[in-house]
């Protein structure tokens, strides 16, 4: 959802805003989402080079579902944590 909030967004900005993910995992996920057509990757050959990511039209159709899932998780977070501690 970070990409949808601030299109386009650079890799380092995503990395800074998702503290629980490693650079390797973030890179792998972004690569797979790009292959799947959910996000678009644009490489700028500046010095130093940088990459920006944005949500594709296909990805935008997925966003309402992701938002609903995230809301469900927040709503039931305490119950899930309680169940894990049993």
C-alpha positions, 0 to 999 in steps of 0.5 A: 500500500505504500506504493499506492500512497506515494506513486512513484516511490523509490526502493530505499523509501519503501525499505525505510518505511517497512522496518520488518523486511530485509532488502533481499526479501523486499527486492524479491517481492518487488521483482515478483510483483513486477513479473505478475504485472501488479507494479511497474519498475522504472530504471533511471540511468542517472548517476547514481542510477535509481529505480522507481515503482508504481502500481499498474492498472491491474494492481489498482484493481487489487488494492481494495482487496488488500486494504480490506484484508489489512483492515481485517487483520487490524480488527482481529489482531488482539484475538490472533495474538491471544490465540498464538500465546495459547 
